[in-house]
């Protein structure tokens, strides 16, 4: 008998989905870290991609982006220590652009 969590990485590797699985884990890990360490920003930002050793994050509003920048070293350290994270060296934050008014 095997746990499903132990089967998924091997199945992802065989299907060529290792990168997607790693990115999905990173996204979930980042959301959990933000919820724990910067609760006011939870739900107002998201990890949109891993770019080498950089985390690219989108914030909904400038104040959230600023808070993430201020807490960047703490977030990077926590992300690097988390099971689903990586040892990233840079946190790049962009503010989401609003679409045209309807």
C-alpha positions in Angstrom: 0.0 0.0 0.0 1.3 3.5 -0.9 0.2 6.9 -0.1 -1.2 9.0 -3.0 1.2 11.8 -2.1 4.1 9.4 -2.8 2.8 8.4 -6.1 2.1 11.8 -7.6 5.7 13.0 -8.1 6.6 9.8 -9.9 3.5 10.0 -12.1 4.3 13.6 -12.9 7.8 12.7 -13.9 6.6 10.0 -16.2 4.1 12.3 -17.8 6.7 15.1 -18.1 4.8 17.4 -15.7 7.6 17.8 -13.0 7.9 21.5 -13.6 4.2 22.1 -13.4 4.0 20.1 -10.2 6.9 22.0 -8.7 5.3 25.3 -9.7 1.9 24.3 -8.2 3.6 23.4 -5.0 5.5 26.7 -4.9 2.3 28.7 -5.5 0.5 26.9 -2.7 3.5 27.3 -0.4 3.8 31.0 -1.1 0.1 31.6 -0.4 0.4 29.8 2.9 3.5 31.8 3.9 1.8 35.1 3.1 -1.3 34.0 5.0 0.8 33.3 8.1 3.3 36.1 8.0 1.5 39.0 6.2 -2.2 38.2 6.8 -3.3 41.6 5.4 -1.9 40.7 2.0 -3.4 37.2 1.9 -5.7 36.9 -1.1 -4.4 40.2 -2.5 -1.3 38.7 -4.0 -0.1 35.6 -5.8 3.0 33.9 -7.0 2.7 33.9 -10.8 5.9 32.2 -11.7 9.4 31.0 -10.7 12.1 32.6 -12.8 15.4 30.9 -12.0 16.0 31.9 -8.4 13.4 34.7 -8.4 9.8 34.7 -7.3 7.6 36.8 -9.5 4.6 38.0 -7.5 1.6 39.9 -8.6 -0.1 42.3 -6.1 -3.6 43.6 -6.5 -2.8 47.1 -5.2 0.3 49.2 -4.6 0.1 49.1 -0.8 0.2 45.3 -0.8 3.2 45.4 -3.1 5.0 47.7 -0.7 4.3 45.5 2.3 5.6 42.5 0.4 8.8 44.5 -0.5 9.3 45.4 3.1 8.8 41.9 4.2 10.8 40.4 1.3 13.8 39.0 3.2 11.5 37.3 5.7 9.3 35.8 3.0 12.3 34.6 1.0 13.8 32.9 4.1 10.5 31.2 5.0 9.9 30.1 1.4 13.4 28.6 1.2 12.8 26.7 4.4 9.4 25.4 3.4 9.0 21.9 1.9 7.3 23.2 -1.3 9.6 26.2 -1.7 13.0 26.9 -3.2 15.9 28.9 -2.0 15.0 32.0 -4.0 17.3 35.1 -3.9 15.0 37.7 -5.4 11.4 38.7 -4.9 10.0 40.6 -7.9 6.7 42.2 -7.3 4.4 43.8 -9.9 1.1 45.5 -9.4 -1.7 44.1 -11.3 -2.9 46.4 -14.1 -6.6 47.1 -14.3 -8.3 46.4 -17.5 -10.1 49.2 -19.4 -13.3 50.5 -17.7 -16.4 48.9 -19.1 
